[in-house]
Amino acid sequence: MSILKKKAILIGCGISGPVMALFLKRIGIEATIYEAQTQHRDDAGAFLGISPNGLNVLKEFMPLDEVLTDFTPGKMTFFNARNKSIGEIDNANQNELYGAETVQLKRGLLNKAIREVAIAKGINIELGKKLTAITQDEKSATAFFDDGTNVTADFIIGCDGIHSAARKSLFPNGPKLSYTGLLSTGGFTKLTNVQDLYGSIRMTFGERAFFAYAISNLGDVWWFNNISRKKEPSRNELTAMELNQLKDTLLDLHKNDPEPIADIIKSANKVEIYPVYDIPFLEKWYKGRVCLIGDSAHATAPHIGQGASLALEDTIVLAKCIRDLPGLEAAFDKFQALRQKRVQKIVREARKVGDNKTVPNKFQQFFRDLLLPFFVKMEAKKMDWVYSYKVDWNEKIS
């Protein structure tokens, strides 16, 4: 499309928003990010996995050393409830094969690092701008905010995550979030005598729930748990839970599981908890002059750690489509065509892994533990096509 003096509105200043703005700036489009929060919450949330396919996008704008100051390695080892090793997914040769290596990063640290690069490059970020509506015509799109203001630009990109206000405004009758039957908890803590466990994420399919933990390069314990619960929690139910009540629930779930799981839970002074959702596949990711990316368009459950990486992939592909194709509709349509098949395949894989975390009865547990080693080996072999995805910025899209 002709990019002369074009302007864009980006909704959401998470991981994908600043990177999308940087790619747009690279092709001569002035993008402003509008964020609902009134201040940056770099201490909120737990951590996320980011693999070579996502890290290689970040490398377009920053050395990875800037975010690898506090992390855990991405190698995964799997155990059953009796602490028997049932498999691993190694990342020892990822640097050689893909140019980067899977890690776990604190969400806030990653958000801050990306945002600071964007600000240094002149990207404007406005806080306290909660989107309430979007309108558009043949020449422009307008975003309306709950403070009574509005702003108009050539196009809008929704980067505002799984609970996307942009998606709701664009497709008010579209598919709703789908609760997966799992709650996720997690956090950070400190323990003595665990430093020899550094090197991998230790994932345990416990007797009644799934639990994972890893030791960071700074010696802290990062952990998360998945609780099987058929009934979707009400809006404020989880936020109202007291820390001690939540810890007691987790301790009861894992009372028969291997050490040091109980000690990790007992030592936690803060626990994040949230329901795990995904979105039934959207038929379209765009409408007119508005396009969705990342979790706004194709949220995936976190079980294979691809949400952030998929969002980062989206940013470079969409920017190339806007750069190379003659109009917004052609660019948005090509973007979805290039991304949809891959994204949906990964979403299905995440759902499959999540299904293995739900609580089986004793009979099912026996066969789960019997078959899990084979399942883990198959998943490890299948990840090459995920990690090897790399977009050449200089290659034209036609």
C-alpha positions as CSV (number, residue, x, y, z in Angstrom):
1,M,0.0,0.0,0.0
2,S,1.1,3.6,-0.4
3,I,2.5,4.5,3.0
4,L,3.1,8.2,2.4
5,K,2.2,10.0,5.7
6,K,0.1,7.0,6.9
7,K,-0.8,6.8,10.6
8,A,-1.9,3.8,12.6
9,I,-3.6,3.2,16.0
10,L,-2.4,0.2,18.0
11,I,-4.6,-1.0,20.8
12,G,-2.6,-2.6,23.6
13,C,0.9,-2.2,24.9
14,G,1.8,-5.7,25.8
15,I,4.4,-7.7,24.0
16,S,3.2,-7.4,20.4
17,G,2.1,-3.7,20.4
18,P,5.5,-2.1,20.7
19,V,7.1,-4.6,18.3
20,M,4.3,-3.9,15.8
21,A,4.9,-0.2,16.1
22,L,8.6,-0.6,15.5
23,F,8.0,-2.6,12.3
24,L,5.5,0.0,11.1
25,K,8.0,2.8,11.8
26,R,10.5,0.9,9.7
27,I,8.2,1.1,6.7
28,G,7.4,4.8,7.3
29,I,4.1,4.5,9.2
30,E,3.6,6.6,12.3
31,A,2.0,4.4,15.0
32,T,0.7,5.4,18.4
33,I,0.0,2.8,21.1
34,Y,-3.1,3.2,23.3
35,E,-3.1,1.2,26.5
36,A,-6.0,0.7,28.9
37,Q,-3.9,0.6,32.1
38,T,-3.1,3.9,33.7
39,Q,0.4,2.8,34.5
40,H,2.8,0.2,33.3
41,R,2.6,-2.9,35.5
42,D,6.0,-4.5,35.0
43,D,5.6,-6.5,38.2
44,A,2.3,-8.1,37.3
45,G,1.9,-11.6,35.9
46,A,4.2,-14.5,36.2
47,F,6.3,-15.8,33.3
48,L,6.0,-17.1,29.8
49,G,7.9,-19.3,27.4
50,I,9.4,-17.8,24.3
51,S,11.1,-20.0,21.7
52,P,13.4,-19.4,18.7
53,N,10.6,-18.4,16.3
54,G,9.7,-15.6,18.6
55,L,13.2,-14.6,19.8
56,N,14.3,-14.2,16.2
57,V,11.7,-11.5,15.7
58,L,12.9,-9.7,18.9
59,K,16.4,-9.8,17.4
60,E,15.3,-7.4,14.7
61,F,15.3,-4.6,17.3
62,M,17.3,-5.7,20.3
63,P,20.2,-8.0,21.4
64,L,18.7,-10.9,23.3
65,D,21.2,-10.2,26.2
66,E,19.0,-7.3,27.1
67,V,16.2,-9.7,28.2
68,L,18.3,-12.6,29.3
69,T,19.1,-11.1,32.6
70,D,16.6,-13.1,34.6
71,F,15.4,-16.4,33.0
72,T,15.1,-20.1,33.3
73,P,16.3,-22.5,30.6
74,G,13.7,-23.9,28.2
75,K,14.6,-27.6,28.5
76,M,11.7,-29.7,29.8
77,T,11.9,-32.9,31.8
78,F,8.7,-34.8,32.6
79,F,7.8,-36.9,35.7
80,N,4.8,-38.9,36.8
81,A,3.3,-38.7,40.3
82,R,5.8,-41.2,41.6
83,N,8.7,-39.0,40.5
84,K,9.7,-41.3,37.7
85,S,11.2,-39.6,34.7
86,I,9.0,-40.2,31.6
87,G,10.8,-38.1,29.0
88,E,12.4,-34.8,28.1
89,I,12.4,-32.1,25.4
90,D,15.9,-30.8,25.1
91,N,17.0,-27.5,23.6
92,A,20.8,-28.2,23.5
93,N,21.2,-27.7,19.8
94,Q,18.6,-24.9,19.2
95,N,21.1,-22.1,18.9
96,E,22.9,-24.0,16.1
97,L,19.7,-25.0,14.3
98,Y,17.5,-21.9,14.8
99,G,19.7,-19.1,15.9
100,A,18.2,-18.8,19.4
101,E,17.3,-21.0,22.4
102,T,13.9,-21.4,24.2
103,V,13.8,-19.7,27.6
104,Q,11.2,-18.7,30.2
105,L,11.1,-15.0,30.8
106,K,9.2,-12.8,33.4
107,R,6.3,-11.3,31.5
108,G,6.9,-7.9,33.0
109,L,10.7,-7.9,32.3
110,L,10.0,-8.7,28.6
111,N,7.2,-6.1,28.3
112,K,9.5,-3.4,29.8
113,A,12.5,-4.2,27.6
114,I,10.4,-4.1,24.4
115,R,8.6,-1.0,25.5
116,E,11.8,0.9,26.3
117,V,13.2,0.1,22.8
118,A,10.0,1.4,21.2
119,I,10.1,4.6,23.3
120,A,13.8,5.1,22.4
121,K,12.8,4.9,18.7
122,G,10.2,7.6,19.2
123,I,7.0,5.5,19.5
124,N,4.3,7.4,21.5
125,I,2.4,5.4,24.1
126,E,-0.7,6.8,25.7
127,L,-1.9,5.3,29.0
128,G,-5.4,5.2,30.5
129,K,-7.0,4.7,27.1
130,K,-9.6,1.9,27.5
131,L,-11.2,1.2,24.2
132,T,-15.0,1.4,24.1
133,A,-15.8,1.4,20.3
134,I,-14.4,1.5,16.8
135,T,-15.9,3.1,13.8
136,Q,-14.6,3.3,10.3
137,D,-15.3,4.5,6.8
138,E,-13.7,4.2,3.4
139,K,-10.7,6.5,4.3
140,S,-10.1,6.1,8.1
141,A,-10.8,4.3,11.3
142,T,-11.6,5.9,14.7
143,A,-11.1,4.5,18.2
144,F,-13.2,5.8,21.1
145,F,-12.0,5.6,24.7
146,D,-13.8,5.6,28.1
147,D,-12.3,9.0,29.0
148,G,-14.5,10.6,26.3
149,T,-11.7,11.1,23.8
150,N,-11.3,9.6,20.4
151,V,-8.6,9.4,17.7
152,T,-8.6,8.8,14.0
153,A,-6.0,7.2,11.8
154,D,-5.6,5.3,8.5
155,F,-6.0,2.0,10.2
156,I,-6.2,0.2,13.6
157,I,-4.4,-2.9,14.8
158,G,-5.8,-4.8,17.8
159,C,-2.9,-6.0,20.0
160,D,-4.9,-6.2,23.2
161,G,-4.7,-9.9,24.1
162,I,-7.2,-12.6,24.8
163,H,-9.8,-10.3,26.4
164,S,-9.5,-8.0,23.4
165,A,-11.8,-4.9,23.3
166,A,-10.8,-4.4,19.7
167,R,-12.1,-7.9,18.8
168,K,-15.4,-7.3,20.7
169,S,-15.9,-4.0,18.9
170,L,-15.0,-5.5,15.5
171,F,-17.0,-8.7,15.9
172,P,-19.7,-8.1,18.6
173,N,-21.5,-11.3,17.6
174,G,-18.3,-13.3,17.1
175,P,-17.3,-16.4,19.1
176,K,-16.8,-16.0,22.8
177,L,-13.9,-17.1,24.9
178,S,-13.9,-20.9,25.5
179,Y,-12.9,-22.0,29.1
180,T,-10.6,-25.0,28.8
181,G,-11.5,-26.7,32.2
182,L,-8.2,-25.6,33.8
183,L,-7.1,-23.0,36.2
184,S,-3.5,-21.9,36.2
185,T,-1.6,-20.7,39.2
186,G,2.1,-19.6,39.5
187,G,4.7,-17.4,41.0
188,F,8.2,-17.0,42.2
189,T,9.8,-18.0,45.5
190,K,13.1,-18.9,47.1
191,L,14.3,-22.2,48.5
192,T,17.6,-23.6,49.8
193,N,19.1,-26.8,48.5
194,V,17.5,-26.7,45.1
195,Q,20.4,-25.2,43.0
196,D,21.4,-28.6,41.7
197,L,18.1,-28.8,39.9
198,Y,19.0,-25.8,37.6
199,G,18.9,-26.6,33.9
200,S,15.4,-27.6,33.0
201,I,11.7,-27.0,33.8
202,R,10.6,-30.0,35.8
203,M,7.1,-30.9,34.9
204,T,5.1,-33.4,37.1
205,F,1.8,-35.0,36.2
206,G,0.8,-35.3,39.8
207,E,-1.8,-37.5,41.3
208,R,-4.5,-34.8,41.3
209,A,-3.0,-31.9,39.4
210,F,-0.1,-30.8,37.2
211,F,2.9,-28.9,38.6
212,A,6.0,-27.5,37.1
213,Y,9.0,-25.6,38.4
214,A,12.5,-24.4,37.4
215,I,15.5,-22.7,39.0
216,S,16.4,-19.4,37.4
217,N,19.9,-18.1,36.5
218,L,19.6,-16.0,39.7
219,G,18.7,-19.0,41.9
220,D,15.0,-18.3,42.4
221,V,12.2,-20.9,41.9
222,W,9.7,-20.2,39.2
223,W,6.6,-22.4,39.3
224,F,3.2,-22.9,37.9
225,N,0.3,-25.4,38.5
226,N,-2.7,-26.4,36.5
227,I,-5.9,-27.3,38.4
228,S,-8.6,-29.3,36.7
229,R,-12.0,-27.7,37.3
230,K,-15.0,-28.3,35.1
231,K,-17.1,-25.2,36.2
232,E,-15.8,-21.9,34.9
233,P,-15.1,-19.5,37.8
234,S,-17.2,-16.3,38.0
235,R,-15.6,-13.0,37.2
236,N,-14.5,-12.0,40.7
237,E,-14.3,-15.4,42.3
238,L,-10.5,-16.0,41.8
239,T,-9.4,-12.5,42.7
240,A,-11.3,-12.7,46.0
241,M,-9.4,-15.8,47.1
242,E,-7.1,-15.2,50.1
243,L,-3.4,-16.3,49.7
244,N,-3.6,-18.8,52.6
245,Q,-6.8,-20.3,51.2
246,L,-5.2,-20.7,47.8
247,K,-2.1,-22.3,49.2
248,D,-4.1,-24.7,51.3
249,T,-6.0,-25.8,48.1
250,L,-2.7,-26.3,46.3
251,L,-1.1,-28.2,49.2
252,D,-4.1,-30.5,49.4
253,L,-4.0,-31.2,45.6
254,H,-0.2,-32.0,45.7
255,K,0.0,-33.7,49.2
256,N,1.1,-37.0,47.6
257,D,3.3,-35.6,44.9
258,P,7.1,-35.5,45.0
259,E,9.3,-33.0,46.9
260,P,9.9,-30.1,46.8
261,I,6.5,-29.3,45.4
262,A,4.9,-28.8,48.9
263,D,7.9,-26.6,50.0
264,I,7.5,-24.4,46.9
265,I,3.9,-23.8,47.7
266,K,4.4,-23.2,51.4
267,S,7.2,-20.6,50.7
268,A,5.2,-18.6,48.2
269,N,4.3,-15.1,49.4
270,K,2.2,-14.3,46.2
271,V,0.3,-16.5,43.9
272,E,-1.1,-15.6,40.5
273,I,-4.3,-17.4,39.5
274,Y,-6.4,-17.3,36.4
275,P,-8.7,-19.5,34.2
276,V,-7.2,-20.8,31.0
277,Y,-9.1,-19.8,27.9
278,D,-8.8,-20.0,24.2
279,I,-10.9,-18.6,21.4
280,P,-12.8,-20.7,18.9
281,F,-11.3,-20.0,15.5
282,L,-12.3,-16.7,14.0
283,E,-13.5,-16.8,10.4
284,K,-11.8,-13.5,9.8
285,W,-9.1,-11.6,11.7
286,Y,-9.9,-8.2,10.1
287,K,-12.7,-6.0,8.9
288,G,-12.2,-3.0,6.7
289,R,-9.4,-0.9,8.2
290,V,-9.1,-2.9,11.4
291,C,-6.9,-6.0,11.9
292,L,-6.3,-8.2,14.9
293,I,-3.0,-9.9,15.8
294,G,-1.7,-12.2,18.5
295,D,-4.1,-13.4,21.2
296,S,-6.7,-10.9,20.0
297,A,-7.1,-12.9,16.8
298,H,-6.0,-16.5,17.8
299,A,-5.5,-16.9,21.5
300,T,-4.0,-20.3,22.4
301,A,-3.8,-22.0,25.8
302,P,-0.3,-21.7,27.3
303,H,0.5,-25.4,27.4
304,I,3.2,-25.4,24.7
305,G,4.4,-21.9,25.4
306,Q,3.7,-20.4,21.9
307,G,1.4,-17.5,22.6
308,A,4.0,-14.7,22.8
309,S,6.0,-16.2,19.9
310,L,3.0,-16.4,17.6
311,A,2.2,-12.8,18.4
312,L,5.7,-11.7,17.5
313,E,5.6,-13.7,14.3
314,D,2.3,-11.9,13.4
315,T,4.0,-8.4,13.7
316,I,6.7,-9.0,11.1
317,V,4.4,-10.8,8.7
318,L,1.7,-8.1,8.9
319,A,4.2,-5.3,8.5
320,K,5.6,-7.0,5.3
321,C,2.1,-7.4,3.9
322,I,1.3,-3.7,4.5
323,R,4.6,-2.7,2.9
324,D,4.3,-4.9,-0.2
325,L,0.7,-5.1,-1.1
326,P,-1.4,-2.3,-2.8
327,G,-4.1,-1.8,-0.2
328,L,-5.2,-2.5,3.4
329,E,-7.8,-5.2,2.4
330,A,-5.2,-7.0,0.3
331,A,-2.6,-6.7,3.1
332,F,-4.9,-7.9,5.8
333,D,-6.3,-10.8,3.7
334,K,-2.8,-12.0,2.7
335,F,-1.7,-11.7,6.4
336,Q,-4.4,-14.0,7.5
337,A,-3.8,-16.4,4.6
338,L,-0.1,-16.7,5.5
339,R,-0.7,-17.1,9.2
340,Q,-4.0,-19.0,9.8
341,K,-3.0,-22.6,9.0
342,R,0.1,-22.5,11.1
343,V,-1.6,-20.8,14.0
344,Q,-4.6,-23.2,14.1
345,K,-2.3,-26.2,14.0
346,I,-0.4,-24.9,17.1
347,V,-3.6,-24.0,18.9
348,R,-4.8,-27.6,18.3
349,E,-1.5,-28.9,19.7
350,A,-1.9,-26.8,22.8
351,R,-5.4,-28.1,23.4
352,K,-4.1,-31.6,23.1
353,V,-1.4,-31.0,25.7
354,G,-3.9,-29.4,28.0
355,D,-6.2,-32.4,27.8
356,N,-3.4,-34.5,29.3
357,K,-3.3,-32.2,32.3
358,T,-6.9,-32.8,33.3
359,V,-7.3,-35.2,36.2
360,P,-7.9,-38.8,35.2
361,N,-9.3,-41.5,37.3
362,K,-7.0,-44.3,38.5
363,F,-7.6,-46.4,35.5
364,Q,-7.0,-43.5,33.1
365,Q,-4.0,-42.4,35.1
366,F,-2.4,-45.8,34.6
367,F,-2.7,-45.6,30.8
368,R,-1.7,-41.9,30.8
369,D,1.6,-42.7,32.6
370,L,2.1,-45.7,30.3
371,L,1.6,-43.6,27.1
372,L,3.1,-40.3,28.2
373,P,6.7,-41.2,27.4
374,F,5.7,-41.9,23.8
375,F,3.6,-38.8,23.6
376,V,6.5,-36.6,24.9
377,K,8.9,-38.1,22.3
378,M,6.4,-37.4,19.5
379,E,5.9,-33.9,20.7
380,A,9.7,-33.2,20.8
381,K,10.1,-34.4,17.2
382,K,7.2,-32.4,16.0
383,M,8.5,-29.0,17.4
384,D,11.1,-28.5,14.7
385,W,8.5,-27.0,12.3
386,V,7.4,-24.6,15.1
387,Y,10.9,-23.4,16.1
388,S,12.4,-23.2,12.6
389,Y,9.9,-20.6,11.4
390,K,11.8,-17.5,10.4
391,V,10.6,-14.6,8.3
392,D,13.1,-12.9,6.0
393,W,12.3,-9.2,6.3
394,N,13.9,-8.4,2.9
395,E,11.9,-11.0,1.0
396,K,8.9,-9.4,-0.9
397,I,5.4,-10.7,-0.5
398,S,3.3,-10.9,-3.6
